[in-house]
Amino acid sequence: MLLGVNIDHIAVLREARKINDPDPLDAVSLVKRAGADQITIHLREDRRHINDYDATRIIENSQLPVNLECAIEKEIIEKVIELKPHRATIVPEKREEVTTEGGLVVAKNFQTLKDITKRLQTNGIEVSLFIDPSQKAIKLSSEIGADWIELHTGLYSNIYAMLFSNLTYTKHSIKELELPRDRLKELLEKSLKELVDSTAFANSLGLKVAAGHGLNYQNVKEICKINGIIELNIGQCIVARSVFTGFENAVTEMLRLIK
Ligand code: PXP
């Protein structure tokens, strides 16, 4: 299993103070030294964490491939073409959200996504579409000509958290998942089956499959068992753990679980 380490949250910490450290660029060599496979960053339209200067320096200096997440916005796509990362992962983006909630609505944006995909690929950038595990979205992603899909594991991760971390007693409970344990177990099985079936279907269409969002040191094991998922992009939990263990150790611990 390949690991892309999402380092956005290092910039989140910097922006909490609007100063110059911690610098996400400093994480790049540590990710490589720990043995992970890719750097993942999200250049949001509002530049709330990673900014153009970060993205430029990270892409110029990284010895690992850089996977740049970006929205379907003309200004951002032009920037991506200028920056020339190894891969662009197109994600939905709403200004008010805390993080990327839900996958792309592929049907609604079909032609735009097809045009953007072609344009990025012509410029030597491989394209991944961040989608929910749905057969329809996968079929359309294949028709669009994407190289990869990244399956959104947010629902699985939320159910897992409600089942195993007693979130009802903490600040950030997920109201719609405040359900009896038996029901949560059923939902967890269902969400895993959707990921398994989606991966098999995507592979049958020749798409490479990554997964990510909300994965952590506890819930990642089940995802690693899914045949056909070849890469995970994981960020928040690694940066969170690094506060206590150091960044390189936090990456190494994740690699130990998934390799
Ligand atoms: N993959 C994609 C497409 C994402 O948007 C994100 C969140 O930025 C991640 C992976 C990483 O998610 P997390 O920070 O929850 O590990």
Boltz pocket constraint, residues with backbone or C-beta under 6 A from the ligand:
constraints:
  - pocket:
      binder: B
      contacts: [[A, 6], [A, 8], [A, 42], [A, 69], [A, 89], [A, 91], [A, 99], [A, 100], [A, 130], [A, 150], [A, 211], [A, 212], [A, 213], [A, 214], [A, 215], [A, 233], [A, 234], [A, 235], [A, 236], [A, 237]]
      max_distance: 6.0
